[in-house]
Amino acid sequence: MIELKLSGRKMIKYIFFIMAVSLTACVAHTPKEIKQKKGMNYLERLDTADANRKLLEYKRKHEQEFPNVDLMGNSMYCEYIDSMGYEVYLAKYDDGYLKRRQINGALFGELRYYFLNGNLQQLGEYYSRDFECGIWKEYDIEGHLLKEINKDEPYKQFSWQKVLLFTKKKDIDLNDERTYVGRYIDESNIPCWDISWHKKGEGFGRNVVIDARNGRIINETISCMEK
């Protein structure tokens, strides 16, 4: 057994050190996700100075590469890879900014809208080809949560997991540029999945519309491929 002999002042410092280590250990496993109640402030902001710099540099680069072609018009947008490896699309409009992030090859990405002052306006996820999904949140300009919308709710009876099973059964390549997966509420208020694809070796395309309430195929068509 090792005996520690400490003076009064050193003993006090040692006690504070032990307390600090103990507190750190207690908070080490705090969950990253914090549930936010309606009305609470959300402080995420876009660095507008950095965003404007990226947009201006991207526009100047295009003007130098294509001096006689107006590729962008009055719009401001840019594309880049961020520090986390995400492909980012950033755009500025009259009423705010849009920022879209997605890992190369991934089917889903993140979408955020910001007010002109940089405060977050909306955030949620999207499927890369067509639709918004998951929980979307909307805030006022001061950061108060206004509402949450579950974009998946109308399709819960025939969820994305069941769509994946369908595509696997039909041997559909979701990463094929010709593959399309969309969803919508039709004029009869029926939630529908709309899936189009081309099978390897076939000279035609296929399309099905699925009733998301029960998984029944409402419509199925075959179309010739353009040469």
SVG drawing of the C-alpha trace seen along z (x, -y; Angstrom):
<svg xmlns="http://www.w3.org/2000/svg" viewBox="-61 -39 65 51">
<polyline fill="none" stroke="black" stroke-width="0.4" points="0.0,0.0 1.3,-3.4 0.8,-6.2 0.4,-9.8 1.6,-12.7 0.3,-16.0 0.3,-19.5 -3.0,-21.2 -2.9,-23.3 -1.9,-20.3 -4.5,-18.2 -7.2,-20.7 -6.0,-20.7 -5.9,-16.9 -9.6,-16.8 -10.7,-19.2 -8.9,-17.2 -10.7,-14.0 -14.0,-15.8 -13.4,-17.1 -12.5,-13.6 -15.6,-12.1 -17.9,-14.7 -16.4,-14.1 -17.0,-10.4 -20.7,-11.0 -21.4,-13.0 -19.4,-11.0 -22.4,-8.9 -24.9,-11.7 -27.0,-11.0 -26.2,-13.3 -29.9,-13.7 -31.8,-16.2 -35.6,-16.1 -36.9,-19.6 -40.2,-20.8 -42.4,-23.1 -41.6,-26.7 -38.0,-26.1 -35.2,-28.1 -33.0,-26.3 -29.6,-28.0 -28.2,-26.3 -27.0,-29.0 -25.5,-29.1 -22.2,-31.1 -23.5,-33.5 -20.2,-35.2 -18.5,-31.9 -21.5,-30.9 -21.4,-34.1 -17.7,-33.7 -18.1,-30.2 -21.0,-31.4 -19.0,-34.3 -15.9,-32.2 -17.9,-29.6 -19.6,-32.2 -16.3,-33.8 -14.8,-30.4 -17.6,-29.7 -17.3,-33.2 -13.6,-32.6 -14.1,-29.2 -17.0,-30.2 -16.7,-34.0 -19.2,-34.2 -21.8,-31.9 -24.2,-32.9 -24.6,-29.6 -25.9,-30.8 -27.9,-34.0 -28.9,-35.9 -28.9,-32.8 -26.1,-32.0 -25.2,-28.4 -22.1,-26.3 -21.1,-22.7 -18.2,-21.4 -17.1,-18.5 -17.2,-19.4 -14.8,-18.3 -17.0,-15.2 -16.9,-14.0 -20.4,-15.1 -21.3,-16.5 -22.8,-19.9 -25.1,-22.0 -25.5,-25.5 -27.8,-28.1 -28.9,-31.6 -32.4,-33.1 -34.2,-36.3 -35.6,-35.0 -32.8,-32.8 -30.4,-29.9 -30.7,-26.2 -28.1,-23.7 -28.2,-20.1 -25.8,-17.4 -25.4,-13.8 -22.7,-11.2 -21.7,-10.2 -23.8,-7.1 -26.1,-7.3 -29.9,-7.2 -30.8,-9.8 -29.5,-13.2 -30.0,-16.2 -31.8,-19.4 -31.8,-22.7 -33.4,-26.1 -32.1,-29.2 -33.3,-32.7 -31.2,-35.5 -29.8,-36.2 -28.5,-32.6 -31.0,-31.3 -32.4,-27.8 -35.9,-27.8 -36.5,-24.1 -34.6,-20.9 -35.2,-17.3 -34.2,-14.4 -34.9,-13.6 -34.7,-10.6 -32.1,-11.5 -34.4,-11.2 -37.6,-12.7 -39.3,-13.0 -38.9,-14.4 -39.0,-11.9 -38.7,-11.4 -39.4,-14.2 -39.3,-17.7 -39.1,-20.7 -39.9,-24.3 -38.7,-27.4 -39.5,-31.1 -36.7,-33.6 -35.9,-33.7 -35.4,-30.0 -38.7,-28.9 -40.0,-25.5 -43.2,-26.1 -44.2,-22.6 -43.0,-19.1 -44.3,-17.0 -43.8,-13.3 -43.5,-12.9 -43.6,-9.1 -47.0,-9.0 -49.2,-8.5 -47.0,-5.6 -46.6,-3.7 -48.7,-0.7 -46.3,-0.2 -43.2,-1.7 -39.8,-2.3 -38.6,1.1 -41.4,2.8 -40.4,0.8 -36.9,2.2 -38.2,5.7 -40.2,5.1 -37.2,3.7 -35.1,6.7 -37.8,9.2 -37.9,7.4 -34.1,7.1 -34.3,3.3 -31.0,1.4 -31.8,-1.7 -28.4,-3.2 -29.2,-2.9 -29.8,-6.4 -32.8,-5.1 -34.5,-4.0 -37.1,-6.3 -38.8,-6.0 -41.4,-8.6 -44.4,-8.9 -47.5,-11.2 -51.1,-11.6 -53.4,-11.2 -56.6,-13.1 -58.6,-10.5 -56.4,-11.1 -54.7,-7.7 -51.0,-7.6 -49.0,-6.0 -45.6,-4.7 -44.4,-5.3 -41.5,-3.0 -39.9,-2.9 -36.9,-0.8 -35.1,1.0 -33.8,4.5 -30.5,5.4 -30.8,7.1 -34.4,5.9 -35.2,3.5 -38.1,1.9 -38.8,0.1 -41.3,1.0 -43.4,-1.1 -45.7,-0.3 -47.9,-2.4 -48.5,-0.9 -51.3,-1.7 -49.4,-2.5 -52.4,-1.7 -52.2,2.0 -49.4,2.7 -51.8,3.5 -50.5,2.6 -52.9,0.0 -51.2,-0.2 -48.4,1.5 -47.0,0.5 -44.3,1.4 -42.6,-1.1 -40.1,-0.8 -36.6,-2.2 -35.5,-5.1 -32.5,-4.2"/>
</svg>
